[in-house]
Structures are given as structure tokens and as C-alpha cells.
Amino acid sequence: MQSEELATDSNNPTVWIKMQSIAVTVVAIMLSLGQWNDTKDAIETVYESVVTNFTHQVEYEQLSQLKVGQTYEYVQSFMGVPVASKPSRLQPGIHYYYYGTDKYLLSVIVEGERVSGYSITALTDDFAMAIPYTDMVLTESPLSEYLPEYENYLTDFGNINYYAEVNTLGRSALFYNLLLATVDYGEMLPGVKEKIQSLNYQLNLGEDVMENDMVIIRQSQPNMFALSETSPEIMIESMLTRYEFVAFFK
């Protein structure tokens, strides 16, 4: 999907006219000063800026470098210094580190110096980040199409509103846990928040959740995925509350 997006943007005459105009202006100025090396750097900077503004390709490529098992020091070499962090209350030795832009929120789960998981939440409805070990991307299809069958689900309505489903991946994916969720500080389709609230109300009252209730809520499109070798509870704990999200990234 990323390549399709880039191709679409690349065929937009307006985008290319703007890119060419900016690039030609920069080249003319720098060449007039006789600074070719600076000119090349400037062109690269301008090009990357234009690509970032009109597509998500730069972000996709950067985030795709993340892998479970990397050292956190290595992750910082291409992601930089995190905006925020907090320790796990469930498991001593685990810390969560957070990065964010107006396009996405990244949470990295670190145990010791090793990355044991991470999650990416789309903050716009067109941020279609590829989901590892699948041929699917975020914000594209209903949950029921991502995970026709799921091992368990987790949900809450309070400090953060979400509905999440978890599956253990196979041997080729090192038996990692894959969690897909709809979270309310990203994009949510109309009515999804109400469905999550209704489900939690039923669960809190000890009522049986009917199959039809699950069919309805599973039509929501996930805007977050987490990949981890840790438990689903740790993956959920790594999510920022709405208040933390606003404090750090708004």
C-alpha cells in the first residue's frame, strides 16, 4: 500500500511542480555561491521534506527498521531520543519508551537493554503502516479480516478506550504475540467508541457477551498493532492513557 500511495502522489502534477520549483531555486542559489557539496545536501533535505509532507514513505521506511530483539541503543541510532518513558508496574525491569509525530505514536518495550516488543498507532486515517509477518496494513480493513480467529480479546473504557485482539504467530514469526487494536487517541470510525463502551458495560455487569455483539465491534478498523515476545498484558500496559498522550504529544 505504501508503494501505491507513493506512486499516486508521484503522478500528481501539482506535487512535482512544487518539488521542481523548490529544487531549482535551491540549486540556482547554491551554484551561484559555488558550493556544490552544500547544494547536494540541500537538495536531499528538500526532497525528503517534500516526500514527508505529501506521503508517509519516510516514516514507513524508518519504522520498518524496528525489530524485536534489537538493542535499544541501536534503535536510538535511527529513532533518536524518546519523548517520554515509564516503568512497568506489572514486571520489574521493563521500561516503555515513546516517540510521536502528528502521524503516529511509537511505543518501545525494553527489558534490560533489549527490545522485547513495540507498538505503532496511526494518528491519521491514511497512515497505513505495514503489519509485520502479514500482508496487511493498518487502517485498511475490519478487525475480522485481519484475525478471522483470535485467541483472546482485551478491552477497557476509562483512562484509555480500546478494544484489542491477540494471536500468537507461528514458528516463522518466532511465536511472537501480535496484538491489533482500535484505540481512541488515533482515528476511530463513528460509533466505535460507543460500541467499546457498551461492551465494557456488559462485561462489568457480568452479562454474557453475545456473538452478535462481537460481530459488530469486530467491524472496527484497527489503528494500532503491537508485536512482542511479552504477554498481552504487558503490551496493553505499554499504551499511554489519554491524559499521558495529551501531556506528551499535544
Rosetta blueprint (number, residue, H / E / L):
1 M L
2 Q H
3 S H
4 E H
5 E H
6 L H
7 A H
8 T H
9 D H
10 S H
11 N L
12 N L
13 P H
14 T H
15 V H
16 W H
17 I H
18 K H
19 M H
20 Q H
21 S H
22 I H
23 A H
24 V H
25 T H
26 V H
27 V H
28 A H
29 I H
30 M H
31 L H
32 S H
33 L L
34 G L
35 Q L
36 W H
37 N H
38 D H
39 T H
40 K H
41 D H
42 A H
43 I H
44 E H
45 T H
46 V H
47 Y H
48 E H
49 S H
50 V H
51 V H
52 T H
53 N H
54 F H
55 T L
56 H L
57 Q H
58 V H
59 E H
60 Y H
61 E H
62 Q H
63 L H
64 S L
65 Q L
66 L L
67 K L
68 V L
69 G L
70 Q L
71 T E
72 Y H
73 E H
74 Y H
75 V H
76 Q H
77 S H
78 F H
79 M H
80 G L
81 V L
82 P L
83 V L
84 A E
85 S E
86 K E
87 P E
88 S L
89 R L
90 L L
91 Q L
92 P L
93 G L
94 I E
95 H E
96 Y E
97 Y E
98 Y E
99 Y E
100 G E
101 T L
102 D L
103 K L
104 Y E
105 L E
106 L E
107 S E
108 V E
109 I E
110 V E
111 E E
112 G L
113 E L
114 R E
115 V E
116 S E
117 G E
118 Y E
119 S E
120 I E
121 T E
122 A E
123 L L
124 T L
125 D L
126 D L
127 F L
128 A L
129 M L
130 A E
131 I L
132 P L
133 Y L
134 T L
135 D L
136 M L
137 V E
138 L L
139 T L
140 E L
141 S L
142 P L
143 L H
144 S H
145 E H
146 Y H
147 L L
148 P L
149 E L
150 Y L
151 E L
152 N E
153 Y E
154 L E
155 T E
156 D E
157 F L
158 G L
159 N L
160 I L
161 N L
162 Y E
163 Y E
164 A E
165 E E
166 V E
167 N E
168 T E
169 L L
170 G L
171 R H
172 S H
173 A H
174 L L
175 F L
176 Y L
177 N E
178 L E
179 L E
180 L E
181 A E
182 T E
183 V E
184 D L
185 Y L
186 G L
187 E L
188 M L
189 L L
190 P L
191 G L
192 V H
193 K H
194 E H
195 K H
196 I H
197 Q H
198 S H
199 L H
200 N H
201 Y H
202 Q H
203 L H
204 N H
205 L L
206 G L
207 E L
208 D L
209 V L
210 M L
211 E H
212 N H
213 D H
214 M H
215 V H
216 I H
217 I H
218 R L
219 Q L
220 S L
221 Q L
222 P L
223 N L
224 M E
225 F E
226 A E
227 L E
228 S E
229 E L
230 T L
231 S L
232 P H
233 E H
234 I H
235 M H
236 I H
237 E H
238 S L
239 M L
240 L L
241 T L
242 R H
243 Y H
244 E H
245 F H
246 V H
247 A H
248 F H
249 F H
250 K L
